Amino acid sequence: MLETVGIIPLDALLPMAAHEPYALAIERSIVVSTPAKVIHARMVDLHQWNLWSPYEMFDPRRQKEFNGTHVTWNTRGPNRFVAKGAAMFMNSDAMIGKDGDDGLASVKTQEVAK
């Protein structure tokens, strides 16, 4: 279905984009029944990241955090001006968060398979 997008003058967009948050923070969590030490071993073994991380090949600086068997995927960083403008028209959490959901589902699937 096509949607009609009106033309918005640039001088109206700039102040609107400036009010978008400076930082981007998206996070997803799941609870797994696998012992924390097994989850920890999978997360610290760089050779196994391809089993669960949807971003392993895109951002080698990505940090993973875990606490017990509660596994959390998140992405954080500066929300630059162009991204602020784009955020007025699309939902970053919905777009990027799905990848986190997929990665967490892979963690759970891999642990169930073992």
VENNOR-V338241 format. One record per helix or strand of 3 or more residues. SS is the DSSP state (a for helix, b for strand). FROM is the first residue (numbers start at 1). LEN is the number of residues. If there is no record, write none. Layout:
# VENNOR-V338241
SS_FROM_LEN, SS_FROM_LEN
This chain:
# VENNOR-V338241
a_10_9, b_23_9, a_36_9, a_46_6, b_65_3, b_70_9, a_81_7, a_92_22
